[in-house]
Amino acid sequence: MAASSTADDVKLLGGWPSPFSNRIQIALNLKSIPYDFIEETFTPKSHLLLKSNPVHKQIPVLFHHDKPICESIVILQYIDEVWTKGQSLLPSDSYDRAIARFWAAYIDDKWFPSLRQLTIFAQGEDAISAALKQIVEATAVVEGAFADCSKGKAYFGGDKIGYLDLVFGCFLGWLRLAEKVVGVDLLTETKTPGLVGWVERFSSNDAVKSVIQEPEKLMETLEFLKAMFNASTT
Amino acid sequence: MAEEVKLIRTWSSPFALRIVWALKLKGIEFETVLEDLASKSPLLLQSNPVHKKVPVLVHNGKPVSESLVILEYIEETWKEKPLLPEDPYEKASSRFWAKFSDEKLLPSVWTVFISQGNKQEEALVPALENLQFIEEQLEGKKFFGGEKIGLLDLAIGWMADMVSVLEEVTGLKLIQEDKFPLLSAWIEIFADVPEIKESGAPREKLISKFQAIRDAYAATK
Protein backbone atom coordinates (compact mmCIF):
# COMPACT_ATOMS: atom_id res chain seq x y z
CA MET A 1 0.00 0.00 0.00
CA ALA A 2 1.47 3.35 -1.07
CA ALA A 3 1.99 6.01 1.60
CA SER A 4 -0.93 8.40 1.89
CA SER A 5 -0.56 12.11 1.31
CA THR A 6 -3.01 14.45 2.98
CA ALA A 7 -2.08 17.18 0.49
CA ASP A 8 -3.34 15.19 -2.46
CA ASP A 9 -5.65 12.90 -0.48
CA VAL A 10 -6.06 10.25 -3.13
CA LYS A 11 -7.50 6.81 -2.61
CA LEU A 12 -8.13 4.11 -5.18
CA LEU A 13 -10.71 1.40 -4.59
CA GLY A 14 -9.55 -1.37 -6.89
CA GLY A 15 -8.45 -4.96 -7.26
CA TRP A 16 -4.99 -6.30 -8.12
CA PRO A 17 -6.32 -8.63 -10.86
CA SER A 18 -8.54 -5.99 -12.46
CA PRO A 19 -7.10 -4.48 -15.65
CA PHE A 20 -9.29 -1.40 -15.22
CA SER A 21 -7.91 -0.91 -11.73
CA ASN A 22 -4.37 -1.52 -13.06
CA ARG A 23 -4.97 1.20 -15.65
CA ILE A 24 -5.41 3.76 -12.88
CA GLN A 25 -2.62 2.38 -10.70
CA ILE A 26 -0.17 2.83 -13.58
CA ALA A 27 -1.46 6.36 -14.28
CA LEU A 28 -1.01 7.38 -10.65
CA ASN A 29 2.48 5.85 -10.62
CA LEU A 30 3.44 7.63 -13.87
CA LYS A 31 2.36 10.95 -12.43
CA SER A 32 4.04 10.19 -9.09
CA ILE A 33 0.79 10.73 -7.23
CA PRO A 34 0.85 9.05 -3.81
CA TYR A 35 -2.34 7.16 -2.99
CA ASP A 36 -3.94 4.68 -0.63
CA PHE A 37 -4.94 1.46 -2.36
CA ILE A 38 -8.10 -0.10 -0.98
CA GLU A 39 -8.53 -3.71 -2.10
CA GLU A 40 -12.16 -4.47 -2.90
CA THR A 41 -13.62 -7.54 -1.17
CA PHE A 42 -16.03 -8.50 -4.01
CA THR A 43 -17.95 -11.33 -2.47
CA PRO A 44 -19.91 -9.60 -1.20
CA LYS A 45 -19.31 -6.16 -2.71
CA SER A 46 -18.17 -3.72 -0.03
CA HIS A 47 -20.38 -1.01 1.41
CA LEU A 48 -17.86 1.53 0.16
CA LEU A 49 -18.19 0.28 -3.42
CA LEU A 50 -21.98 0.19 -3.37
CA LYS A 51 -22.11 3.68 -1.88
CA SER A 52 -19.52 5.29 -4.14
CA ASN A 53 -20.59 3.63 -7.39
CA PRO A 54 -24.29 2.83 -7.01
CA VAL A 55 -24.82 2.96 -10.79
CA HIS A 56 -22.34 0.29 -11.90
CA LYS A 57 -21.15 -1.20 -8.58
CA GLN A 58 -17.73 -1.71 -10.19
CA ILE A 59 -14.11 -0.87 -9.52
CA PRO A 60 -12.05 1.18 -9.98
CA VAL A 61 -13.31 4.17 -8.03
CA LEU A 62 -10.91 7.03 -7.45
CA PHE A 63 -11.49 9.18 -4.38
CA HIS A 64 -10.02 12.68 -4.45
CA HIS A 65 -10.66 14.53 -1.17
CA ASP A 66 -13.29 11.83 -0.59
CA LYS A 67 -15.22 12.67 -3.78
CA PRO A 68 -15.67 9.55 -5.93
CA ILE A 69 -14.94 9.37 -9.65
CA CYS A 70 -16.01 6.23 -11.52
CA GLU A 71 -15.30 4.65 -14.95
CA SER A 72 -11.59 4.22 -15.71
CA ILE A 73 -11.67 6.32 -18.90
CA VAL A 74 -13.30 9.18 -16.98
CA ILE A 75 -10.81 8.76 -14.11
CA LEU A 76 -7.81 8.88 -16.49
CA GLN A 77 -8.96 12.19 -17.94
CA TYR A 78 -9.67 13.57 -14.48
CA ILE A 79 -6.16 12.66 -13.32
CA ASP A 80 -4.67 14.31 -16.42
CA GLU A 81 -6.67 17.49 -15.85
CA VAL A 82 -5.97 17.85 -12.12
CA TRP A 83 -2.30 16.85 -11.95
CA THR A 84 -0.81 18.95 -14.71
CA LYS A 85 2.84 19.02 -13.60
CA GLY A 86 5.04 16.58 -15.46
CA GLN A 87 3.97 14.38 -18.33
CA SER A 88 0.52 14.63 -19.86
CA LEU A 89 -1.36 11.42 -20.58
CA LEU A 90 -3.46 12.68 -23.48
CA PRO A 91 -1.73 14.27 -26.49
CA SER A 92 -1.74 18.08 -26.66
CA ASP A 93 -3.16 18.39 -30.20
CA SER A 94 -6.97 18.18 -30.24
CA TYR A 95 -7.07 15.93 -33.32
CA ASP A 96 -4.56 13.51 -31.80
CA ARG A 97 -6.68 13.51 -28.63
CA ALA A 98 -9.76 12.58 -30.67
CA ILE A 99 -7.83 9.71 -32.28
CA ALA A 100 -6.63 8.51 -28.85
CA ARG A 101 -10.19 8.63 -27.49
CA PHE A 102 -11.50 6.80 -30.57
CA TRP A 103 -9.03 3.95 -30.11
CA ALA A 104 -9.67 3.83 -26.36
CA ALA A 105 -13.35 3.26 -27.13
CA TYR A 106 -12.43 0.54 -29.66
CA ILE A 107 -10.19 -1.25 -27.20
CA ASP A 108 -12.78 -1.18 -24.41
CA ASP A 109 -15.87 -1.83 -26.57
CA LYS A 110 -14.51 -4.30 -29.13
CA TRP A 111 -11.05 -5.66 -28.31
CA PHE A 112 -11.48 -6.48 -24.62
CA PRO A 113 -14.96 -8.01 -24.97
CA SER A 114 -13.44 -10.29 -27.66
CA LEU A 115 -10.76 -11.35 -25.17
CA ARG A 116 -13.37 -12.02 -22.51
CA GLN A 117 -15.46 -13.99 -24.99
CA LEU A 118 -12.45 -16.19 -25.72
CA THR A 119 -11.36 -16.77 -22.13
CA ILE A 120 -14.62 -16.83 -20.20
CA PHE A 121 -17.78 -17.12 -22.26
CA ALA A 122 -17.00 -19.27 -25.30
CA GLN A 123 -17.78 -22.92 -24.70
CA GLY A 124 -17.11 -25.75 -27.09
CA GLU A 125 -14.75 -25.96 -30.05
CA ASP A 126 -16.87 -23.94 -32.50
CA ALA A 127 -17.46 -21.05 -30.13
CA ILE A 128 -13.81 -20.93 -29.11
CA SER A 129 -12.72 -21.01 -32.73
CA ALA A 130 -15.03 -18.12 -33.59
CA ALA A 131 -13.89 -16.15 -30.55
CA LEU A 132 -10.25 -16.72 -31.46
CA LYS A 133 -10.85 -15.45 -34.99
CA GLN A 134 -12.46 -12.33 -33.57
CA ILE A 135 -9.68 -11.50 -31.12
CA VAL A 136 -7.01 -12.08 -33.79
CA GLU A 137 -8.83 -9.63 -36.09
CA ALA A 138 -9.29 -7.09 -33.32
CA THR A 139 -5.62 -7.36 -32.38
CA ALA A 140 -4.65 -6.69 -35.99
CA VAL A 141 -6.74 -3.51 -35.81
CA VAL A 142 -4.89 -2.45 -32.64
CA GLU A 143 -1.56 -3.13 -34.41
CA GLY A 144 -2.76 -0.67 -37.08
CA ALA A 145 -3.71 1.82 -34.40
CA PHE A 146 -0.23 1.51 -32.90
CA ALA A 147 1.37 2.28 -36.26
CA ASP A 148 -0.91 5.32 -36.74
CA CYS A 149 -0.55 6.73 -33.25
CA SER A 150 3.11 6.04 -32.53
CA LYS A 151 4.23 7.46 -35.90
CA GLY A 152 7.39 5.40 -35.66
CA LYS A 153 8.07 6.23 -32.02
CA ALA A 154 8.25 3.97 -28.97
CA TYR A 155 4.70 4.24 -27.59
CA PHE A 156 1.11 4.90 -28.66
CA GLY A 157 1.70 8.26 -26.98
CA GLY A 158 4.91 8.93 -28.96
CA ASP A 159 8.17 9.28 -27.06
CA LYS A 160 6.53 8.72 -23.71
CA ILE A 161 3.83 6.44 -22.33
CA GLY A 162 0.43 8.06 -22.77
CA TYR A 163 -3.29 7.52 -22.54
CA LEU A 164 -3.62 4.79 -25.12
CA ASP A 165 -0.58 2.91 -23.78
CA LEU A 166 -2.42 2.69 -20.45
CA VAL A 167 -5.76 1.84 -22.05
CA PHE A 168 -4.31 -1.15 -23.92
CA GLY A 169 -1.36 -1.98 -21.70
CA CYS A 170 -3.48 -2.71 -18.65
CA PHE A 171 -4.75 -5.85 -20.42
CA LEU A 172 -1.30 -7.40 -20.93
CA GLY A 173 -1.51 -9.83 -18.03
CA TRP A 174 -4.88 -11.12 -19.27
CA LEU A 175 -3.68 -11.22 -22.86
CA ARG A 176 -0.75 -13.41 -21.81
CA LEU A 177 -3.09 -15.64 -19.82
CA ALA A 178 -5.41 -16.02 -22.83
CA GLU A 179 -2.44 -17.05 -24.99
CA LYS A 180 -1.46 -19.72 -22.44
CA VAL A 181 -4.98 -21.08 -22.00
CA VAL A 182 -5.78 -21.26 -25.71
CA GLY A 183 -2.25 -22.16 -26.80
CA VAL A 184 -2.10 -19.46 -29.51
CA ASP A 185 0.15 -16.39 -29.57
CA LEU A 186 -1.91 -13.26 -30.15
CA LEU A 187 1.14 -11.00 -30.43
CA THR A 188 3.75 -12.25 -32.92
CA GLU A 189 6.75 -10.78 -34.73
CA THR A 190 5.19 -11.57 -38.08
CA LYS A 191 1.62 -10.39 -37.46
CA THR A 192 2.05 -7.65 -34.84
CA PRO A 193 5.69 -6.51 -34.89
CA GLY A 194 4.84 -3.02 -33.63
CA LEU A 195 2.99 -4.31 -30.59
CA VAL A 196 5.66 -6.92 -29.80
CA GLY A 197 8.30 -4.21 -29.52
CA TRP A 198 5.93 -1.97 -27.62
CA VAL A 199 5.11 -4.67 -25.02
CA GLU A 200 8.77 -5.00 -24.08
CA ARG A 201 9.22 -1.26 -23.63
CA PHE A 202 5.92 -0.76 -21.81
CA SER A 203 6.31 -3.72 -19.46
CA SER A 204 9.80 -2.70 -18.40
CA ASN A 205 8.69 0.74 -17.21
CA ASP A 206 8.85 1.10 -13.42
CA ALA A 207 5.32 2.50 -13.22
CA VAL A 208 4.03 -0.65 -14.92
CA LYS A 209 6.22 -3.47 -13.54
CA SER A 210 4.68 -3.81 -10.12
CA VAL A 211 1.12 -3.53 -11.42
CA ILE A 212 0.62 -5.88 -14.38
CA GLN A 213 0.23 -9.42 -13.07
CA GLU A 214 1.94 -12.58 -14.27
CA PRO A 215 -0.53 -14.86 -16.07
CA GLU A 216 -0.09 -17.62 -13.47
CA LYS A 217 -1.30 -15.28 -10.75
CA LEU A 218 -4.40 -14.44 -12.76
CA MET A 219 -5.35 -18.08 -13.42
CA GLU A 220 -7.27 -18.42 -10.15
CA THR A 221 -9.26 -15.26 -10.88
CA LEU A 222 -10.06 -16.60 -14.36
CA GLU A 223 -11.32 -19.87 -12.93
CA PHE A 224 -13.46 -17.94 -10.47
CA LEU A 225 -14.96 -15.76 -13.22
CA LYS A 226 -15.69 -18.80 -15.40
CA ALA A 227 -17.37 -20.55 -12.50
CA MET A 228 -19.51 -17.49 -11.79
CA PHE A 229 -20.52 -17.26 -15.46
CA ASN A 230 -21.39 -20.96 -15.64
CA ALA A 231 -23.39 -20.72 -12.43
CA SER A 232 -25.38 -17.79 -13.79
CA THR A 233 -26.28 -19.57 -17.02
CA THR A 234 -27.42 -22.89 -15.53
CA MET B 1 -7.05 28.20 -44.71
CA ALA B 2 -10.84 28.43 -44.68
CA GLU B 3 -12.45 26.09 -42.21
CA GLU B 4 -14.16 23.11 -43.83
CA VAL B 5 -16.52 21.15 -41.63
CA LYS B 6 -18.58 18.24 -42.97
CA LEU B 7 -20.90 16.03 -41.00
CA ILE B 8 -21.68 12.62 -42.45
CA ARG B 9 -25.01 11.58 -41.02
CA THR B 10 -28.36 9.90 -41.66
CA TRP B 11 -31.71 11.72 -41.36
CA SER B 12 -32.69 9.80 -38.24
CA SER B 13 -29.55 8.91 -36.29
CA PRO B 14 -29.81 10.35 -32.77
CA PHE B 15 -26.02 10.07 -32.43
CA ALA B 16 -25.56 12.29 -35.48
CA LEU B 17 -28.22 14.72 -34.27
CA ARG B 18 -26.23 15.46 -31.13
CA ILE B 19 -23.37 16.64 -33.37
CA VAL B 20 -25.74 18.90 -35.35
CA TRP B 21 -26.80 20.44 -32.03
CA ALA B 22 -23.22 21.00 -30.88
CA LEU B 23 -22.19 22.62 -34.15
CA LYS B 24 -25.25 24.88 -34.17
CA LEU B 25 -24.91 25.87 -30.52
CA LYS B 26 -21.31 26.88 -31.17
CA GLY B 27 -22.23 28.74 -34.35
CA ILE B 28 -20.01 26.54 -36.54
CA GLU B 29 -20.84 26.46 -40.24
CA PHE B 30 -20.96 22.96 -41.62
CA GLU B 31 -22.04 20.92 -44.62
CA THR B 32 -24.28 17.88 -44.16
CA VAL B 33 -23.53 14.74 -46.13
CA LEU B 34 -26.58 12.50 -45.96
CA GLU B 35 -25.79 8.80 -45.93
CA ASP B 36 -27.91 5.84 -47.01
CA LEU B 37 -26.66 3.05 -44.76
CA ALA B 38 -28.03 0.42 -47.14
CA SER B 39 -25.52 1.70 -49.67
CA LYS B 40 -22.57 3.25 -47.86
CA SER B 41 -20.66 5.97 -49.69
CA PRO B 42 -16.92 5.77 -50.44
CA LEU B 43 -16.53 8.87 -48.25
CA LEU B 44 -18.02 7.09 -45.23
CA LEU B 45 -16.03 3.89 -45.79
CA GLN B 46 -12.86 5.92 -46.15
CA SER B 47 -13.56 8.18 -43.16
CA ASN B 48 -14.64 5.47 -40.75
CA PRO B 49 -13.14 2.21 -42.01
CA VAL B 50 -13.19 0.61 -38.54
CA HIS B 51 -16.92 0.91 -37.80
CA LYS B 52 -18.41 2.19 -41.10
CA LYS B 53 -20.98 4.10 -39.05
CA VAL B 54 -22.35 7.62 -38.75
CA PRO B 55 -21.79 10.22 -37.50
CA VAL B 56 -18.37 11.19 -38.80
CA LEU B 57 -17.12 14.74 -38.55
CA VAL B 58 -14.62 15.68 -41.23
CA HIS B 59 -12.67 18.80 -40.29
CA ASN B 60 -10.40 20.14 -43.01
CA GLY B 61 -10.27 16.67 -44.50
CA LYS B 62 -9.51 14.88 -41.20
CA PRO B 63 -12.21 12.47 -39.97
CA VAL B 64 -13.33 12.02 -36.36
CA SER B 65 -15.70 9.15 -35.46
CA GLU B 66 -17.76 8.09 -32.41
CA SER B 67 -20.24 10.75 -31.33
CA LEU B 68 -18.96 11.34 -27.79
CA VAL B 69 -15.40 11.61 -29.15
CA ILE B 70 -16.65 14.09 -31.77
CA LEU B 71 -18.39 16.18 -29.09
CA GLU B 72 -15.15 16.42 -27.09
CA TYR B 73 -13.23 17.29 -30.28
CA ILE B 74 -15.69 20.08 -31.11
CA GLU B 75 -15.46 21.36 -27.54
CA GLU B 76 -11.67 21.47 -27.62
CA THR B 77 -11.32 22.89 -31.13
CA TRP B 78 -13.95 25.64 -30.95
CA LYS B 79 -13.58 27.03 -27.46
CA GLU B 80 -16.37 29.66 -27.56
CA LYS B 81 -19.68 28.80 -25.89
CA PRO B 82 -18.25 25.93 -23.85
CA LEU B 83 -20.33 22.79 -23.38
CA LEU B 84 -18.31 21.29 -20.57
CA PRO B 85 -17.88 22.80 -17.10
CA GLU B 86 -14.42 24.11 -16.16
CA ASP B 87 -14.16 22.25 -12.88
CA PRO B 88 -12.50 18.85 -13.47
CA TYR B 89 -14.83 17.06 -11.05
CA GLU B 90 -17.95 18.46 -12.76
CA LYS B 91 -16.40 17.59 -16.12
CA ALA B 92 -15.82 14.03 -14.94
CA SER B 93 -19.44 13.85 -13.83
CA SER B 94 -20.69 14.99 -17.28
CA ARG B 95 -18.50 12.37 -18.98
CA PHE B 96 -19.64 9.64 -16.59
CA TRP B 97 -23.34 10.30 -17.24
CA ALA B 98 -22.82 10.70 -21.00
CA LYS B 99 -21.25 7.21 -21.06
CA PHE B 100 -24.10 5.93 -18.90
CA SER B 101 -26.63 7.35 -21.36
CA ASP B 102 -25.07 5.48 -24.28
CA GLU B 103 -24.04 2.26 -22.56
CA LYS B 104 -26.96 1.65 -20.19
CA LEU B 105 -29.85 4.13 -20.48
CA LEU B 106 -30.43 4.13 -24.23
CA PRO B 107 -30.09 0.35 -24.67
CA SER B 108 -32.47 -0.30 -21.75
CA VAL B 109 -35.08 2.12 -23.14
CA TRP B 110 -34.66 0.61 -26.60
CA THR B 111 -35.22 -2.89 -25.24
CA VAL B 112 -38.53 -1.78 -23.72
CA PHE B 113 -39.71 -0.53 -27.08
CA ILE B 114 -38.78 -3.54 -29.15
CA SER B 115 -40.22 -6.02 -26.63
CA GLN B 116 -43.70 -7.43 -26.29
CA GLY B 117 -45.79 -8.74 -23.40
CA ASN B 118 -43.86 -10.29 -20.52
CA LYS B 119 -40.48 -9.49 -22.01
CA GLN B 120 -41.48 -5.83 -22.08
CA GLU B 121 -42.57 -6.00 -18.42
CA GLU B 122 -39.14 -7.39 -17.53
CA ALA B 123 -37.33 -4.80 -19.64
CA LEU B 124 -39.13 -2.00 -17.82
CA VAL B 125 -37.29 -2.72 -14.56
CA PRO B 126 -33.76 -1.69 -15.59
CA ALA B 127 -35.10 1.09 -17.85
CA LEU B 128 -37.02 2.74 -15.01
CA GLU B 129 -34.06 2.31 -12.66
CA ASN B 130 -31.77 4.01 -15.19
CA LEU B 131 -34.27 6.81 -15.73
CA GLN B 132 -34.37 7.36 -11.98
CA PHE B 133 -30.58 7.82 -11.88
CA ILE B 134 -30.88 10.49 -14.57
CA GLU B 135 -33.85 12.14 -12.86
CA GLU B 136 -31.70 12.59 -9.75
CA GLN B 137 -29.00 14.33 -11.78
CA LEU B 138 -31.43 17.14 -12.58
CA GLU B 139 -31.95 18.02 -8.90
CA GLY B 140 -31.69 21.82 -8.56
CA LYS B 141 -30.86 22.28 -12.24
CA LYS B 142 -32.60 23.63 -15.30
CA PHE B 143 -30.43 21.71 -17.75
CA PHE B 144 -27.98 18.88 -17.02
CA GLY B 145 -25.33 21.53 -17.72
CA GLY B 146 -26.82 23.86 -15.08
CA GLU B 147 -28.24 27.17 -16.24
CA LYS B 148 -27.20 26.49 -19.83
CA ILE B 149 -27.18 23.47 -22.13
CA GLY B 150 -24.06 21.36 -21.78
CA LEU B 151 -22.49 18.28 -23.30
CA LEU B 152 -24.56 16.00 -21.08
CA ASP B 153 -27.80 17.59 -22.33
CA LEU B 154 -26.68 16.82 -25.87
CA ALA B 155 -25.72 13.28 -24.91
CA ILE B 156 -29.12 12.63 -23.30
CA GLY B 157 -30.98 14.78 -25.81
CA TRP B 158 -32.09 11.71 -27.79
CA MET B 159 -34.75 11.39 -25.08
CA ALA B 160 -36.39 14.65 -26.08
CA ASP B 161 -38.03 13.51 -29.29
CA MET B 162 -37.18 9.81 -29.47
CA VAL B 163 -39.00 8.78 -26.31
CA SER B 164 -42.29 10.43 -27.27
CA VAL B 165 -42.06 8.80 -30.72
CA LEU B 166 -41.45 5.40 -29.14
CA GLU B 167 -44.26 5.99 -26.62
CA GLU B 168 -46.66 6.72 -29.47
CA VAL B 169 -45.58 3.65 -31.43
CA THR B 170 -46.03 1.29 -28.47
CA GLY B 171 -48.81 3.03 -26.55
CA LEU B 172 -46.64 2.76 -23.43
CA LYS B 173 -45.97 5.93 -21.41
CA LEU B 174 -42.44 5.45 -20.13
CA ILE B 175 -41.67 8.89 -18.70
CA GLN B 176 -44.70 9.59 -16.55
CA GLU B 177 -44.80 13.14 -15.21
CA ASP B 178 -45.58 12.17 -11.63
CA LYS B 179 -42.75 9.62 -11.52
CA PHE B 180 -40.21 11.75 -13.42
CA PRO B 181 -41.17 15.39 -12.92
CA LEU B 182 -37.66 16.79 -13.48
CA LEU B 183 -37.03 14.74 -16.60
CA SER B 184 -40.45 15.68 -17.99
CA ALA B 185 -39.74 19.37 -17.42
CA TRP B 186 -36.27 19.06 -18.95
CA ILE B 187 -37.61 17.34 -22.08
CA GLU B 188 -39.89 20.35 -22.66
CA ILE B 189 -37.32 23.10 -22.20
CA PHE B 190 -34.62 21.18 -24.08
CA ALA B 191 -36.90 20.59 -27.05
CA ASP B 192 -37.77 24.29 -27.02
CA VAL B 193 -34.20 25.57 -27.42
CA PRO B 194 -34.14 27.09 -30.95
CA GLU B 195 -31.09 25.13 -32.20
CA ILE B 196 -32.71 21.90 -30.98
CA LYS B 197 -36.19 22.72 -32.22
CA GLU B 198 -35.09 23.48 -35.77
CA SER B 199 -32.95 20.34 -36.10
CA GLY B 200 -35.30 17.47 -35.37
CA ALA B 201 -36.22 14.86 -37.92
CA PRO B 202 -39.84 14.98 -39.18
CA ARG B 203 -41.95 13.34 -36.46
CA GLU B 204 -44.26 11.39 -38.80
CA LYS B 205 -41.26 9.96 -40.60
CA LEU B 206 -39.75 8.86 -37.27
CA ILE B 207 -43.03 7.26 -36.21
CA SER B 208 -43.23 5.26 -39.46
CA LYS B 209 -39.64 4.16 -39.13
CA PHE B 210 -39.94 2.93 -35.54
CA GLN B 211 -43.31 1.33 -36.15
CA ALA B 212 -41.68 -0.69 -38.92
CA ILE B 213 -38.76 -1.68 -36.66
CA ARG B 214 -41.08 -2.73 -33.83
CA ASP B 215 -43.26 -4.73 -36.24
CA ALA B 216 -40.18 -6.48 -37.57
CA TYR B 217 -39.13 -7.50 -34.04
CA ALA B 218 -42.65 -8.71 -33.24
CA ALA B 219 -42.66 -10.79 -36.43
CA THR B 220 -39.46 -12.60 -35.47
CA LYS B 221 -41.02 -14.14 -32.32
Chai-1 contact restraints between the chains, C-beta under 6 A:
chainA,res_idxA,chainB,res_idxB,connection_type,confidence,min_distance_angstrom,max_distance_angstrom,comment,restraint_id
A,V55,B,F133,contact,1.0,0.0,6.0,A-B,restraint_1
A,I69,B,A92,contact,1.0,0.0,6.0,A-B,restraint_2
A,C70,B,F96,contact,1.0,0.0,6.0,A-B,restraint_3
A,E71,B,F96,contact,1.0,0.0,6.0,A-B,restraint_4
A,E71,B,K99,contact,1.0,0.0,6.0,A-B,restraint_5
A,V74,B,A92,contact,1.0,0.0,6.0,A-B,restraint_6
A,V74,B,R95,contact,1.0,0.0,6.0,A-B,restraint_7
A,V74,B,F96,contact,1.0,0.0,6.0,A-B,restraint_8
A,Y78,B,P88,contact,1.0,0.0,6.0,A-B,restraint_9
A,Y78,B,A92,contact,1.0,0.0,6.0,A-B,restraint_10
A,E81,B,P88,contact,1.0,0.0,6.0,A-B,restraint_11
A,V82,B,P88,contact,1.0,0.0,6.0,A-B,restraint_12
A,S94,B,E76,contact,1.0,0.0,6.0,A-B,restraint_13
A,S94,B,T77,contact,1.0,0.0,6.0,A-B,restraint_14
A,Y95,B,K62,contact,1.0,0.0,6.0,A-B,restraint_15
A,A98,B,V64,contact,1.0,0.0,6.0,A-B,restraint_16
A,A98,B,V69,contact,1.0,0.0,6.0,A-B,restraint_17
A,A98,B,Y73,contact,1.0,0.0,6.0,A-B,restraint_18
A,R101,B,V69,contact,1.0,0.0,6.0,A-B,restraint_19
A,F102,B,S65,contact,1.0,0.0,6.0,A-B,restraint_20
A,F102,B,E66,contact,1.0,0.0,6.0,A-B,restraint_21
A,F102,B,V69,contact,1.0,0.0,6.0,A-B,restraint_22
A,A105,B,E66,contact,1.0,0.0,6.0,A-B,restraint_23
